[in-house]
């Protein structure tokens, strides 16, 4: 039965690619892939989607806008049972969503209606949420507002960053997707409307957000570091040199060092570089100097060049 179900897939990220590979592995019949290809900015994804194209002879379409998507006339003649969308990047017009015989569904990396939009994983970590999850919805022509078909919760651990949480949700999402396809086909699901009054929005990440503001509290900075790992990666400047900060931890809730300024280095040792903040001390653990690989502080202080010294103020 799986082989007969004809699926049109829409997706543009590593998260989407994992779901696509799951469908192929489980021998679902993918009749076309719609994606936003960009060889220059996403080389890894571009190369992997091209491999799928060649290996399985699945046609790929890459419209750059909703208007261009609407103008692909062939799509209206596809014999489609199901549309599956995973972080595609364009809102699919209603007339396309109505083409499949069974349904059009979207796999979203949050517990809707919380964190609708482009960056649910990053925003949940940034917000200090203790849980995330997967929502599978019946699509409409609005942003993540469709009726909910299925939800599955996932804990966010204190050390989770966007990379680790993405991996958890990819696995959870793909398992949930396979489960829900069977239920949809057998008409065993009752859609539940979202409560729009409880909706929050995960706005697209901008590079400028990654610049650390040392006047913010320690929890906010530490969450940003995890939320923006692996992209765009938090950073600060020292002597006009941009230094990326990959990992840090909070050491104290309070401090009595009134003589120090916010963002100032008060200690350097193999355990980290300690920075004074409003509400305590942030300990820098892993950084990246321009032109170098990221490294732990214990390795950095063994190098010949002394990048940091006590009293330096980061900005």
LINTAJO-V813058 format. One record per residue. RES is the residue in three letters. SS is DSSP state (H for helix, E for strand, C for the rest). PHI is phi in whole degrees, 0 to 359 (NA if undefined). Layout:
((RES	SS	PHI) (RES	SS	PHI))
This chain:
((UNK	C	NA) (UNK	H	303) (UNK	H	295) (UNK	H	277) (UNK	C	286) (UNK	E	263) (UNK	E	242) (UNK	E	254) (UNK	E	252) (UNK	E	240) (UNK	E	188) (UNK	C	222) (UNK	C	227) (UNK	H	299) (UNK	H	300) (UNK	H	293) (UNK	H	301) (UNK	H	299) (UNK	H	292) (UNK	H	298) (UNK	H	297) (UNK	H	297) (UNK	H	297) (UNK	H	295) (UNK	H	299) (UNK	C	269) (UNK	C	64) (UNK	C	283) (UNK	E	270) (UNK	E	273) (UNK	E	265) (UNK	E	186) (UNK	E	236) (UNK	E	254) (UNK	C	208) (UNK	C	260) (UNK	C	285) (UNK	C	212) (UNK	C	301) (UNK	C	288) (UNK	C	262) (UNK	C	220) (UNK	H	299) (UNK	H	296) (UNK	H	296) (UNK	H	304) (UNK	H	293) (UNK	H	288) (UNK	H	289) (UNK	H	290) (UNK	H	297) (UNK	H	298) (UNK	H	302) (UNK	H	284) (UNK	H	292) (UNK	H	251) (UNK	C	56) (UNK	C	264) (UNK	C	295) (UNK	E	242) (UNK	E	238) (UNK	C	226) (UNK	C	295) (UNK	C	265) (UNK	C	211) (UNK	H	298) (UNK	H	299) (UNK	H	294) (UNK	H	299) (UNK	H	296) (UNK	C	274) (UNK	C	279) (UNK	H	294) (UNK	H	302) (UNK	H	300) (UNK	H	282) (UNK	H	249) (UNK	C	294) (UNK	C	268) (UNK	C	247) (UNK	C	266) (UNK	E	210) (UNK	E	257) (UNK	E	240) (UNK	E	240) (UNK	E	222) (UNK	C	40) (UNK	C	278) (UNK	C	109) (UNK	C	231) (UNK	C	280) (UNK	C	279) (UNK	C	302) (UNK	H	303) (UNK	H	293) (UNK	H	283) (UNK	H	297) (UNK	C	273) (UNK	C	292) (UNK	C	299) (UNK	C	288) (UNK	C	261) (UNK	E	189) (UNK	E	234) (UNK	E	235) (UNK	E	231) (UNK	E	260) (UNK	E	239) (UNK	C	271) (UNK	C	197) (UNK	C	266) (UNK	C	301) (UNK	C	274) (UNK	C	284) (UNK	C	61) (UNK	E	290) (UNK	E	115) (UNK	C	281) (UNK	C	228) (UNK	H	294) (UNK	H	292) (UNK	H	297) (UNK	H	291) (UNK	H	292) (UNK	H	291) (UNK	H	301) (UNK	C	279) (UNK	C	81) (UNK	C	297) (UNK	C	261) (UNK	E	210) (UNK	E	223) (UNK	E	162) (UNK	E	240) (UNK	E	239) (UNK	E	248) (UNK	E	238) (UNK	E	277) (UNK	C	287) (UNK	C	231) (UNK	C	269) (UNK	C	245) (UNK	C	285) (UNK	C	56) (UNK	C	253) (UNK	C	293) (UNK	C	298) (UNK	E	276) (UNK	E	259) (UNK	E	196) (UNK	E	224) (UNK	E	217) (UNK	E	268) (UNK	E	222) (UNK	E	287) (UNK	C	257) (UNK	C	278) (UNK	C	298) (UNK	C	261) (UNK	C	296) (UNK	C	245) (UNK	H	297) (UNK	H	295) (UNK	H	291) (UNK	H	290) (UNK	H	301) (UNK	H	299) (UNK	H	298) (UNK	H	286) (UNK	H	298) (UNK	H	293) (UNK	H	295) (UNK	H	294) (UNK	H	292) (UNK	H	295) (UNK	H	295) (UNK	H	300) (UNK	H	298) (UNK	H	295) (UNK	H	285) (UNK	H	301) (UNK	H	296) (UNK	H	292) (UNK	H	296) (UNK	H	299) (UNK	C	269) (UNK	C	56) (UNK	C	251) (UNK	C	234) (UNK	C	250) (UNK	C	298) (UNK	E	242) (UNK	C	292) (UNK	C	282) (UNK	C	270) (UNK	H	297) (UNK	H	291) (UNK	H	259) (UNK	C	288) (UNK	C	232) (UNK	E	241) (UNK	E	263) (UNK	C	295) (UNK	C	306) (UNK	C	288) (UNK	C	250) (UNK	H	303) (UNK	H	295) (UNK	H	293) (UNK	H	284) (UNK	E	290) (UNK	C	286) (UNK	C	255) (UNK	C	289) (UNK	C	273) (UNK	C	281) (UNK	C	283) (UNK	H	298) (UNK	H	296) (UNK	H	296) (UNK	H	293) (UNK	H	297) (UNK	H	294) (UNK	H	299) (UNK	H	300) (UNK	H	286) (UNK	H	294) (UNK	C	261) (UNK	C	250) (UNK	C	258) (UNK	C	210) (UNK	C	274) (UNK	C	75) (UNK	E	298) (UNK	E	208) (UNK	E	221) (UNK	E	237) (UNK	E	224) (UNK	C	53) (UNK	C	69) (UNK	E	262) (UNK	E	278) (UNK	E	239) (UNK	E	278) (UNK	E	243) (UNK	E	266) (UNK	E	207) (UNK	E	206) (UNK	E	220) (UNK	E	271) (UNK	E	261) (UNK	E	223) (UNK	C	276) (UNK	C	227) (UNK	C	213) (UNK	C	245) (UNK	C	273) (UNK	C	294) (UNK	C	284) (UNK	C	269) (UNK	C	262) (UNK	C	297) (UNK	C	88) (UNK	E	265) (UNK	E	282) (UNK	E	248) (UNK	E	198) (UNK	E	223) (UNK	E	206) (UNK	C	297) (UNK	C	273) (UNK	E	146) (UNK	E	252) (UNK	E	263) (UNK	E	242) (UNK	E	283) (UNK	E	231) (UNK	C	305) (UNK	C	243) (UNK	E	154) (UNK	E	232) (UNK	E	255) (UNK	E	255) (UNK	E	282) (UNK	E	251) (UNK	E	227) (UNK	E	231) (UNK	E	218) (UNK	C	280) (UNK	C	308) (UNK	C	83) (UNK	C	240) (UNK	C	283) (UNK	C	295) (UNK	E	213) (UNK	E	286) (UNK	H	300) (UNK	H	299) (UNK	H	279) (UNK	H	295) (UNK	C	287) (UNK	C	274) (UNK	C	286) (UNK	C	293) (UNK	C	278) (UNK	C	267) (UNK	C	283) (UNK	C	234) (UNK	C	215) (UNK	C	301) (UNK	C	102) (UNK	C	300) (UNK	E	251) (UNK	C	276) (UNK	C	220))
